[in-house]
Amino acid sequence: MHRRLIIILLVGFAQLPVTHSFSAQDHVLGSSNLTSVDEFQAAATGLNRDDMPGAALFKSNCLYCHNGSVRKAPHQQWLELMSPRNLHQALDEGVMAAQTKHLSQDQKQHIVSYLTFGVEQDDLSSLDAPRCSKSQIDFHTASLPPENNWGHDTSRYADAASAGLSADNIDKLRLKWAYAYPGANRARSQPAVGWGSVFVGSQDGTILALDLDTGCERWRFQASAEVRTGIVLSNGADGQPKVFFGDILAKAYALDALTGQVIWRSRIDDHPSATLTGTPALSNGTLYVPVSSLEVIPAADPSYPCCTFRGKVVALNAQRGTEVWTAWAIDAAPTLQQTTEAGTAVYGPSGAPVWSSPLVDEKRGLIYVGTGENYSSPANTSSDAIHAFSLKDGRRKWSRQTLGKDAWNVACMMEGNPNCPDEHGPDMDFGASVILIESEGDAGAVLVAGQKSGMV
């Protein structure tokens, strides 16, 4: 059976009809007495799920968090909508890798089979975008992308005129084409447009270059894991157009934009829970990569020594992928602080991940980022803060904490879990990028940042 798909729609002042469309096929099941998704799918496949080997494995290893007890963990019924490929990625190298490292590959396969009602692998070949014809395969090299990063520029500020939309023309928007991500249940990577193409990442780690006019596929590249960051394009100081992005295994990439071939790839952080969620920022030949982590998840295990990750920004030479400097949100590496009642070591200060894209301020020679909460006690002044680092060497110039004593991990969502820090949250990260507004007069420049607390 096909898993559900996330659809990306591109709209514009279209002169062409829709070139690719997907129609839903009706499925009729004889019984009218089925009352849940589980019953419907089990009846459709003729399976007795309770007898499957994965039933007991899921119950003993997964059910507690995925039955609603942990509010941020997706419910079992949502997991059942995922494709086998994406479930395997989550268990082997994604957000659940730490929780399943004690399981064999056969045991993980049993869990996947249980969740997918016996479907062993994806059957999605018919859903791929058509390859571009000879007349469509060439990139429009004269149609250069603006050298100002994804989302207009890293200041994040754009006036209404930049959009080209107004009350007078908004009703003229029409669907031009659509692309369905095979086997996906989410789409996080924001697309970028250049050289007559749309570049976008996906849940299974595929990077696609699609023709802007028709949506046909010019090339694809397979990253090592899900791509959550947006795509950054560069015309290239050396004349070679480039595509930059990062994946959830904390690997950054540079590809040839016209061929999809790898120019360089680099593991940005060797911490097992490190990940890249914020879109890198490109400025004057340097790629600034924010680093966050998923260590709050394995911290839910009372035997896990929490926590050792600390957020950072890494400056890379955009041509070669080599490190120029690293700016840490927390200056010193976490040290042993105490031992829990379960006998587990607690390390700190930790956390302060950088979830979002940095703001590059060339005028002042600074780069700004917001951070998340500490993961363990003690909480320090680096969490829930705005930091300004030197573009030249990464040294911290100033920081401003807006909420103190915020230490949290997933253990805090479980009653009596000793890995929950004494501060017990409230987990109020800066999850979005900082905005720079240049004001006239005495006010000067203003930084605007939104926090999960709802405060700006």
C-alpha positions, 0 to 999 in steps of 0.5 A, spaced: 500 500 500 502 507 498 503 511 505 501 518 505 504 523 501 506 530 502 504 535 496 508 541 495 504 546 490 508 551 486 503 557 484 504 563 479 501 567 474 501 561 470 500 561 462 500 553 462 495 548 464 497 543 470 502 538 467 502 533 472 496 531 476 495 525 481 488 522 482 486 518 488 483 511 487 477 509 491 478 503 495 472 500 498 472 495 503 466 490 504 465 491 512 461 497 514 463 495 522 470 497 522 471 503 527 479 505 526 485 506 522 488 499 525 482 495 524 481 498 517 488 496 515 488 489 518 482 487 515 484 489 508 491 485 509 488 479 512 493 480 518 492 478 525 497 483 528 497 481 535 501 475 532 506 478 529 513 478 532 513 486 532 507 487 536 511 484 543 517 488 541 513 495 539 509 494 546 516 493 550 520 498 546 516 503 543 509 503 546 510 507 552 512 514 549 507 513 543 501 511 546 500 519 548 504 518 555 509 523 552 505 529 548 511 530 543 512 523 541 507 522 535 502 517 536 502 510 534 497 511 529 501 517 526 507 512 525 502 507 521 502 512 516 509 512 515 513 508 509 517 502 511 523 506 508 522 512 513 521 508 519 527 504 518 531 511 517 528 513 524 530 507 527 537 506 524 540 513 524 534 518 525 531 520 532 530 513 534 537 511 533 539 511 540 533 508 543 533 502 538 541 501 538 540 495 543 535 491 538 538 487 532 536 489 525 531 483 525 528 486 531 527 493 528 524 489 521 519 486 525 517 493 528 517 496 522 513 490 519 508 491 525 507 498 524 506 498 516 501 492 516 506 487 513 508 491 508 516 490 507 518 495 502 516 502 499 512 501 492 513 508 490 516 507 483 510 510 479 510 516 483 517 519 481 517 525 477 518 524 470 525 525 467 526 532 463 526 531 456 532 533 452 529 540 450 528 541 458 534 538 461 538 544 460 539 549 466 538 556 464 545 559 466 543 566 464 537 566 470 542 567 476 539 566 483 540 572 487 546 572 491 543 573 498 541 566 501 535 563 502 529 567 504 531 574 501 537 575 505 540 573 512 537 579 515 530 576 514 527 582 513 523 583 506 518 589 505 511 587 501 514 590 494 519 584 494 513 579 494 510 582 487 504 580 490 498 585 492 491 585 493 490 587 485 493 581 483 493 575 488 486 572 485 490 571 478 494 566 482 493 559 478 496 552 480 502 551 475 504 544 477 505 539 483 510 534 486 508 529 491 514 526 495 514 519 495 513 515 502 513 522 505 509 524 511 512 531 512 516 536 508 521 541 512 526 543 507 524 550 503 525 550 496 530 555 492 530 557 485 535 559 480 538 557 473 531 555 471 530 550 476 527 549 483 532 545 488 529 542 494 530 536 499 526 531 502 524 526 508 528 520 505 534 525 504 533 526 496 535 532 493 531 534 487 533 539 481 526 540 478 524 544 472 521 551 474 516 551 468 514 543 468 516 540 474 520 535 471 526 532 474 533 534 472 537 530 477 537 527 484 542 526 489 541 522 495 544 525 502 545 520 508 539 522 511 533 526 512 534 534 509 531 538 514 534 545 512 533 549 506 537 550 500 542 555 499 544 557 492 551 560 489 553 562 483 560 560 485 566 565 486 570 560 481 564 560 476 561 553 478 554 554 481 553 550 487 547 548 492 549 548 499 544 544 505 545 539 511 542 533 513 539 530 520 546 526 521 550 533 522 553 533 515 553 539 510 554 538 503 556 542 497 553 540 490 554 542 483 548 545 481 548 543 474 549 536 475 548 534 482 555 531 483 558 532 490 563 537 491 565 536 498 561 533 504 563 534 511 561 532 518 560 538 522 559 535 529 561 528 531 556 528 537 552 522 536 545 526 537 548 532 533 543 534 527 542 540 522 536 543 522 537 551 521 539 553 513 546 555 513 548 562 511 553 564 505 557 570 505 563 572 502 565 565 501 564 563 508 558 558 509 556 559 516 552 552 519 548 552 525 548 546 529 543 543 534 541 536 537 536 531 538 539 529 545 533 531 549 530 524 546 535 519 549 535 523 555 528 520 557 532 513 558 534 513 566 540 510 564 542 515 559 548 520 562 545 526 560 548 530 557 554 532 553 552 536 547 552 543 546 550 548 540 555 551 536 556 555 529 561 552 524 564 557 519 566 553 513 570 555 507 565 554 501 569 552 496 573 546 500 568 545 506 574 546 511 573 549 518 575 556 519 572 557 526 567 554 531 563 558 535 560 555 541 554 557 545 557 554 551 564 555 552 566 549 556 565 542 555 560 539 560 563 536 566 560 531 571 555 535 576 552 529 580 549 522 580 542 521 579 538 516 584 538 511 579 546 511 579 546 515 572 552 520 571 549 527 570 553 532 565 553 540 564 552 545 563 549 542 556 544 544 550 543 551 548 542 548 541 542 553 535 535 551 531 535 556 526 539 560 520 544 565 523 543 572 521 550 575 518 551 582 519 557 584 514 556 592 516 558 590 523 562 584 522 557 580 526 553 573 526 547 573 530 544 566 533 538 564 538 539 558 542 535 553 546 534 550 553 539 547 557 539 539 557 541 538 564 542 542 570 545 546 572 542 551 567 547 557 565 546 564 561 547 561 554 541 558 554 534 561 551 539 567 549 541 571 543 549 571 541 553 575 537 559 572 534 565 575 530 565 574 523 572 574 523 574 569 528 568 566 532 569 570 538 563 572 542 562 579 542 556 579 546 550 575 549 543 577 552 539 571 555 531 573 555 529 567 560 534 564 565 534 557 569 531 553 563 533 546 563 529 541 560 529 534 556 524 529 554 525 525 561 521 531 564 515 529 560 515 522 564 513 522 571 518 521 576 524 520 571 530 522 575 534 525 568 529 531 568 533 537 570 531 540 577 529 546 573 524 542 569 523 547 563 519 550 561 523 549 554 522 556 551 527 556 545 529 561 540 526 556 534 526 562 529 532 566 526 533 573 528 531 579 524 535 585 523 531 592 521 535 598 520 532 604 522 533 611 520 534 616 526 537 615 533 534 608 533 539 605 529 539 598 528 534 593 531 534 585 532 527 582 533 527 575 535 521 571 537 521 565 543 517 559 544 514 563 550 510 567 545 514 573 547 518 577 542 
